[in-house]
Amino acid sequence: MSRERGFALYSRPGCHLCEDMLAALAALPGTAGVPIEVLDVDADPATRARYGHKIPVLLFDGELVCHGRLDAEEVHKALATGR
């Protein structure tokens, strides 16, 4: 049984860095068609404790890719290796 691979972007409303990362990720070659789920970091206390001061935080298949600013090289590594 296979599950769809994808990105999770932890964000919070009004976060311009989060919006910038989402736009940069969507425009990055090689990411077309890969789902991006935007999640409110404050929706879960454990997630808020883990990532709240680091947003935006980008995961691929549950594994950390980058935070703060988009790291295109790390995104491409994640896609290539399926982290």
MDTraj code that builds the backbone (N, CA, C; nanometers):
import mdtraj as md
import numpy as np

residues = "MET SER ARG GLU ARG GLY PHE ALA LEU TYR SER ARG PRO GLY CYS HIS LEU CYS GLU ASP MET LEU ALA ALA LEU ALA ALA LEU PRO GLY THR ALA GLY VAL PRO ILE GLU VAL LEU ASP VAL ASP ALA ASP PRO ALA THR ARG ALA ARG TYR GLY HIS LYS ILE PRO VAL LEU LEU PHE ASP GLY GLU LEU VAL CYS HIS GLY ARG LEU ASP ALA GLU GLU VAL HIS LYS ALA LEU ALA THR GLY ARG".split()
xyz = np.array([
    [0.0851, -0.1182, 0.0000],
    [0.0000, 0.0000, 0.0000],
    [0.0891, 0.1236, 0.0000],
    [0.0792, 0.2065, -0.1021],
    [0.1641, 0.3250, -0.1096],
    [0.0849, 0.4474, -0.0661],
    [0.1549, 0.5397, -0.0066],
    [0.0887, 0.6649, 0.0302],
    [0.1542, 0.7763, -0.0475],
    [0.0787, 0.8806, -0.0680],
    [0.1275, 0.9934, -0.1462],
    [0.2349, 1.0694, -0.0688],
    [0.3422, 1.0988, -0.1363],
    [0.4498, 1.1777, -0.0763],
    [0.4115, 1.3243, -0.0829],
    [0.4603, 1.4015, 0.0149],
    [0.4283, 1.5423, 0.0094],
    [0.4964, 1.6247, 0.1165],
    [0.4793, 1.7559, 0.1018],
    [0.5356, 1.8529, 0.1942],
    [0.4326, 1.8932, 0.2985],
    [0.4806, 1.9254, 0.4162],
    [0.4006, 1.9898, 0.5199],
    [0.4743, 2.1170, 0.5583],
    [0.4039, 2.2278, 0.5542],
    [0.4618, 2.3566, 0.5906],
    [0.3923, 2.4063, 0.7165],
    [0.4674, 2.4095, 0.8263],
    [0.4130, 2.4641, 0.9501],
    [0.4252, 2.6149, 0.9455],
    [0.3133, 2.6803, 0.9698],
    [0.2999, 2.8234, 0.9528],
    [0.2088, 2.8774, 1.0613],
    [0.1862, 3.0075, 1.0567],
    [0.0807, 3.0683, 1.1383],
    [0.0258, 3.1850, 1.0589],
    [-0.1015, 3.2156, 1.0798],
    [-0.1634, 3.3240, 1.0038],
    [-0.0855, 3.4553, 1.0188],
    [-0.0687, 3.5242, 0.9064],
    [-0.0008, 3.6530, 0.9060],
    [0.1506, 3.6454, 0.9036],
    [0.2062, 3.5274, 0.8902],
    [0.3524, 3.5105, 0.8884],
    [0.4032, 3.5342, 0.7456],
    [0.4687, 3.6486, 0.7241],
    [0.5164, 3.6787, 0.5882],
    [0.6289, 3.5851, 0.5449],
    [0.7124, 3.5397, 0.6379],
    [0.8175, 3.4440, 0.6018],
    [0.7564, 3.3119, 0.5555],
    [0.6459, 3.2732, 0.6187],
    [0.5767, 3.1503, 0.5804],
    [0.5185, 3.1635, 0.4403],
    [0.4567, 3.2773, 0.4147],
    [0.4013, 3.3027, 0.2815],
    [0.5108, 3.3029, 0.1761],
    [0.6249, 3.3628, 0.2092],
    [0.7381, 3.3656, 0.1155],
    [0.7884, 3.2244, 0.0872],
    [0.7990, 3.1409, 0.1927],
    [0.8481, 3.0048, 0.1724],
    [0.7506, 2.9252, 0.0861],
    [0.6227, 2.9405, 0.1109],
    [0.5219, 2.8690, 0.0327],
    [0.5303, 2.9085, -0.1148],
    [0.5415, 3.0370, -0.1422],
    [0.5513, 3.0836, -0.2803],
    [0.6786, 3.0329, -0.3471],
    [0.7898, 3.0375, -0.2755],
    [0.9172, 2.9915, -0.3315],
    [0.9143, 2.8411, -0.3571],
    [0.8535, 2.7662, -0.2654],
    [0.8438, 2.6216, -0.2827],
    [0.7580, 2.5877, -0.4038],
    [0.6443, 2.6542, -0.4172],
    [0.5542, 2.6280, -0.5298],
    [0.6197, 2.6612, -0.6634],
    [0.7101, 2.7597, -0.6651],
    [0.7769, 2.8014, -0.7889],
    [0.9032, 2.7212, -0.8189],
    [0.9473, 2.6403, -0.7248],
    [1.0734, 2.5670, -0.7399],
    [1.0580, 2.4548, -0.8425],
    [1.1481, 2.4499, -0.9425],
    [1.1413, 2.3415, -1.0406],
    [1.1492, 2.2051, -0.9708],
    [1.0676, 2.1143, -1.0172],
    [1.0683, 1.9793, -0.9616],
    [0.9641, 1.9545, -0.8544],
    [0.8962, 2.0608, -0.8108],
    [0.7959, 2.0428, -0.7057],
    [0.6532, 2.0413, -0.7594],
    [0.6368, 2.0660, -0.8878],
    [0.5027, 2.0670, -0.9461],
    [0.4364, 1.9313, -0.9243],
    [0.3143, 1.9353, -0.8764],
    [0.2404, 1.8116, -0.8548],
    [0.2640, 1.7464, -0.7203],
    [0.3625, 1.7953, -0.6451],
    [0.3878, 1.7406, -0.5117],
    [0.2982, 1.8169, -0.4139],
    [0.2139, 1.7461, -0.3399],
    [0.1229, 1.8153, -0.2489],
    [0.1970, 1.8954, -0.1417],
    [0.1402, 2.0115, -0.1091],
    [0.1921, 2.0965, -0.0019],
    [0.0760, 2.1234, 0.0930],
    [0.0862, 2.0713, 0.2138],
    [-0.0164, 2.0952, 0.3141],
    [0.0336, 2.2027, 0.4095],
    [-0.0419, 2.3113, 0.4218],
    [-0.0063, 2.4193, 0.5129],
    [-0.0799, 2.3941, 0.6441],
    [-0.0027, 2.3839, 0.7522],
    [-0.0565, 2.3499, 0.8834],
    [-0.0316, 2.4627, 0.9820],
    [-0.1295, 2.4908, 1.0650],
    [-0.1160, 2.5932, 1.1685],
    [-0.0329, 2.5356, 1.2831],
    [0.0831, 2.5911, 1.3050],
    [0.1742, 2.5412, 1.4088],
    [0.1121, 2.5518, 1.5472],
    [0.0172, 2.6428, 1.5648],
    [-0.0448, 2.6636, 1.6953],
    [-0.1644, 2.5723, 1.7217],
    [-0.2020, 2.4911, 1.6233],
    [-0.3194, 2.4047, 1.6375],
    [-0.2964, 2.2904, 1.7365],
    [-0.1725, 2.2527, 1.7567],
    [-0.1398, 2.1412, 1.8450],
    [-0.0308, 2.1862, 1.9421],
    [-0.0503, 2.1694, 2.0731],
    [0.0507, 2.2150, 2.1700],
    [0.1890, 2.1529, 2.1495],
    [0.1954, 2.0265, 2.1123],
    [0.3253, 1.9616, 2.0906],
    [0.3966, 2.0199, 1.9695],
    [0.3206, 2.0447, 1.8640],
    [0.3791, 2.1046, 1.7438],
    [0.4244, 2.2475, 1.7721],
    [0.3429, 2.3210, 1.8461],
    [0.3800, 2.4588, 1.8818],
    [0.5090, 2.4590, 1.9635],
    [0.5201, 2.3658, 2.0583],
    [0.6413, 2.3580, 2.1409],
    [0.7638, 2.3215, 2.0569],
    [0.7447, 2.2329, 1.9601],
    [0.8575, 2.1855, 1.8790],
    [0.9013, 2.2863, 1.7731],
    [0.8047, 2.3487, 1.7051],
    [0.8368, 2.4320, 1.5889],
    [0.7964, 2.5780, 1.6007],
    [0.7266, 2.6160, 1.7066],
    [0.6676, 2.7486, 1.7159],
    [0.7617, 2.8649, 1.6951],
    [0.8859, 2.8524, 1.7420],
    [0.9825, 2.9625, 1.7272],
    [1.0689, 2.9491, 1.6028],
    [1.0444, 2.8444, 1.5234],
    [1.1270, 2.8191, 1.4053],
    [1.0526, 2.8436, 1.2741],
    [0.9229, 2.8765, 1.2806],
    [0.8454, 2.8825, 1.1569],
    [0.9012, 2.9858, 1.0607],
    [0.8843, 2.9623, 0.9326],
    [0.8220, 2.8459, 0.8731],
    [0.9121, 2.7225, 0.8826],
    [0.8481, 2.6078, 0.8978],
    [0.9186, 2.4800, 0.9042],
    [0.8629, 2.3923, 0.7933],
    [0.9524, 2.3396, 0.7097],
    [0.9120, 2.2560, 0.5975],
    [0.9555, 2.1123, 0.6211],
    [0.8589, 2.0209, 0.6118],
    [0.8862, 1.8777, 0.6230],
    [0.8515, 1.8120, 0.4898],
    [0.9189, 1.7017, 0.4614],
    [0.8830, 1.6185, 0.3472],
    [0.8679, 1.4767, 0.3987],
    [0.7497, 1.4218, 0.3824],
    [0.7185, 1.2886, 0.4357],
    [0.7538, 1.2779, 0.5839],
    [0.7283, 1.3859, 0.6577],
    [0.7497, 1.3851, 0.8019],
    [0.8905, 1.4155, 0.8477],
    [0.9819, 1.4355, 0.7558],
    [1.1216, 1.4633, 0.7902],
    [1.1535, 1.6103, 0.7635],
    [1.2257, 1.6716, 0.8565],
    [1.2633, 1.8119, 0.8432],
    [1.3481, 1.8351, 0.7191],
    [1.3099, 1.9352, 0.6411],
    [1.3862, 1.9762, 0.5231],
    [1.4599, 2.1066, 0.5534],
    [1.3867, 2.2075, 0.6022],
    [1.4474, 2.3360, 0.6337],
    [1.3498, 2.4185, 0.7168],
    [1.4009, 2.5271, 0.7723],
    [1.3144, 2.6205, 0.8435],
    [1.3705, 2.7604, 0.8287],
    [1.2838, 2.8596, 0.8472],
    [1.3248, 2.9992, 0.8342],
    [1.3201, 3.0484, 0.6909],
    [1.4028, 2.9928, 0.6079],
    [1.4084, 3.0264, 0.4648],
    [1.4146, 2.8965, 0.3850],
    [1.3595, 2.9012, 0.2643],
    [1.3619, 2.7829, 0.1791],
    [1.5050, 2.7507, 0.1375],
    [1.5427, 2.6255, 0.1533],
    [1.6732, 2.5765, 0.1099],
    [1.6472, 2.4851, -0.0099],
    [1.6607, 2.5403, -0.1295],
    [1.6281, 2.4673, -0.2520],
    [1.7084, 2.3384, -0.2639],
    [1.8333, 2.3420, -0.2237],
    [1.9171, 2.2218, -0.2319],
    [1.8617, 2.1108, -0.1441],
    [1.8182, 2.1449, -0.0231],
    [1.7614, 2.0442, 0.0669],
    [1.6279, 1.9919, 0.0152],
    [1.5488, 2.0778, -0.0475],
    [1.4229, 2.0333, -0.1074],
    [1.4509, 1.9313, -0.2164],
    [1.5458, 1.9613, -0.3030],
    [1.5791, 1.8686, -0.4110],
    [1.6359, 1.7385, -0.3572],
    [1.7159, 1.7441, -0.2519],
    [1.7666, 1.6213, -0.1897],
    [1.6525, 1.5371, -0.1352],
    [1.5572, 1.6024, -0.0690],
    [1.4428, 1.5306, -0.0121],
    [1.3612, 1.4620, -0.1220],
    [1.3378, 1.5331, -0.2305],
    [1.2628, 1.4748, -0.3420],
    [1.3369, 1.3585, -0.4055],
    [1.4680, 1.3707, -0.4160],
    [1.5482, 1.2667, -0.4813],
    [1.5610, 1.1420, -0.3953],
    [1.5733, 1.1611, -0.2653],
    [1.5970, 1.0464, -0.1773],
    [1.4697, 0.9931, -0.1142],
    [1.3636, 1.0746, -0.1203],
    [1.2388, 1.0323, -0.0594],
    [1.2465, 1.0247, 0.0911],
    [1.3410, 1.1010, 0.1494],
    [1.3620, 1.1024, 0.2944],
    [1.2490, 1.0402, 0.3636],
])
top = md.Topology()
chain = top.add_chain()
for i, resn in enumerate(residues, 1):
    res = top.add_residue(resn, chain, resSeq=i)
    for name in ("N", "CA", "C"):
        top.add_atom(name, md.element.get_by_symbol(name[0]), res)
traj = md.Trajectory(xyz[None], top)
